[in-house]
Amino acid sequence: MKAEAEFWRMVRWIAGIAVLMAAGAIAYLAATGELYIHLVIATILGVFFSVLLGCGLFALSFFSDKSGHDQSVRDATSQQGENRTD
């Protein structure tokens, strides 16, 4: 399925970008002050998973649209609206 292959390609890009963002955050913290292990762990986890979550949700919305799931829901809700008697 083309939409699924494109989704997994986006996930790989997002994971790579998340790693780069976490490394950039650590480099910034190292340049501005002393690094402590708890600070490094919290920064890596926070930045990595925030980027992964935010971009991942966008990727899922694009996948949903390209795979046709949005159209099936749109069709079902429009049929409900046509059958409704107010």
HELIX and SHEET records of a PDB file:
HELIX    1   1 LYS A    2  THR A   32  1                                  31    
HELIX    2   2 ILE A   37  SER A   67  1                                  31    
HELIX    3   3 HIS A   69  ASN A   83  1                                  15    
END                                                                             
